[in-house]
Amino acid sequence: MRSIYITNVKLKPILEKLAEGEQKLAEGQNILDKLNFEKQEAERICKELNDEAAECQSKKEEVANDLKLNKERLVRATKLLSGFKDEKERWTIEISQFRQNLEYIIGNCLLASGVLAYSSPFDTI
């Protein structure tokens, strides 16, 4: 019996240290689990932010392409409008010439009919 007592006396500090170590291990495991959870949460948030950044980048490129296309359209529209302005001036001049010619249309028709009558096959009677 004495040998069991001596063994228990020698093992008691070792068993106490074992129990203390197991308690520290459990506390450390709890902290590790908590930190792993926080790490996973941070990785999830980071992934969401990366996805959002990629989406924003693609949207930025799309807007830049639209801006470039609209600038090109604006340049073409400006050229077209300046061409219309030149055409308006030309048409205004032609309208004034047509109005002048309209004043002389009767005389021009009479003159043209005289020329045709003179140069036609009906010049001999």
C-alpha positions in Angstrom: 0.0 0.0 0.0 2.9 2.2 0.8 4.2 2.0 -2.8 0.8 3.1 -4.1 0.9 6.1 -1.7 4.4 7.0 -2.8 3.4 6.7 -6.4 0.3 8.9 -5.9 2.4 11.4 -4.0 4.9 11.6 -7.0 2.1 11.6 -9.6 -0.1 14.2 -7.9 2.0 17.2 -9.1 2.3 15.7 -12.5 -1.4 15.1 -12.7 -2.0 18.7 -11.5 0.3 20.0 -14.2 -1.5 17.8 -16.7 -4.9 19.1 -15.7 -3.5 22.7 -15.8 -2.0 22.0 -19.3 -5.3 20.5 -20.5 -7.2 23.6 -19.3 -4.7 25.9 -21.0 -5.0 23.7 -24.1 -8.8 24.1 -24.0 -8.5 27.8 -23.5 -6.0 28.1 -26.3 -8.2 25.9 -28.6 -11.2 28.3 -27.9 -9.0 31.3 -28.7 -7.8 29.5 -31.9 -11.3 28.7 -32.9 -12.4 32.2 -32.3 -9.5 33.6 -34.3 -10.1 31.1 -37.2 -13.7 32.3 -37.3 -12.6 35.9 -37.4 -10.1 35.0 -40.1 -12.8 33.3 -42.2 -15.1 36.3 -41.7 -12.3 38.6 -42.8 -11.6 36.5 -45.9 -15.3 36.5 -46.8 -15.4 40.3 -46.5 -12.2 40.6 -48.5 -13.7 38.4 -51.2 -16.9 40.4 -51.3 -14.8 43.6 -51.6 -12.7 42.1 -54.4 -15.8 41.1 -56.2 -17.3 44.6 -55.8 -14.0 46.1 -56.9 -14.0 43.9 -60.1 -17.6 44.9 -60.7 -16.8 48.6 -60.3 -13.8 48.2 -62.6 -15.9 46.6 -65.3 -18.5 49.3 -64.9 -15.8 52.0 -65.1 -14.5 50.4 -68.4 -18.0 50.3 -69.8 -18.6 54.0 -68.9 -15.2 54.9 -70.4 -16.2 53.1 -73.6 -19.6 54.9 -73.7 -17.8 58.2 -73.1 -15.5 57.6 -76.0 -18.3 56.5 -78.3 -20.4 59.6 -77.3 -17.4 61.9 -77.9 -17.0 60.4 -81.4 -20.8 60.9 -82.0 -20.5 64.5 -80.8 -17.7 65.2 -83.3 -19.7 63.6 -86.1 -22.8 65.6 -85.1 -20.8 68.8 -85.0 -19.5 68.1 -88.5 -23.0 67.3 -89.7 -24.4 70.5 -88.2 -21.7 72.7 -89.8 -22.4 71.0 -93.1 -26.1 71.8 -92.7 -25.2 75.4 -91.9 -23.3 75.6 -95.2 -26.2 74.0 -97.0 -28.6 76.4 -95.5 -26.5 79.3 -96.8 -26.4 77.7 -100.3 -30.1 77.0 -100.3 -30.8 80.6 -99.2 -28.8 81.8 -102.2 -30.5 79.4 -104.6 -34.0 80.4 -103.3 -33.2 84.1 -104.0 -31.9 83.1 -107.5 -35.1 81.1 -108.1 -37.2 84.1 -107.1 -35.3 86.3 -109.5 -35.7 83.7 -112.3 -39.4 83.5 -111.5 -39.7 87.2 -112.3 -38.2 86.6 -115.8 -39.9 83.3 -116.6 -42.5 84.7 -119.0 -39.9 86.5 -121.0 -37.5 83.5 -121.0 -40.3 81.2 -122.2 -41.2 83.6 -125.0 -37.6 83.8 -126.0 -37.2 80.0 -125.9 -40.3 79.5 -128.0 -39.0 82.0 -130.6 -35.7 80.2 -130.8 -37.4 76.9 -131.2 -39.8 78.2 -133.8 -36.9 79.7 -135.8 -34.7 76.6 -135.7 -37.5 74.0 -136.1 -38.5 72.2 -139.3 -41.5 74.5 -139.5 -39.5 77.4 -140.7 -40.8 77.1 -144.3 -44.4 77.6 -145.2 
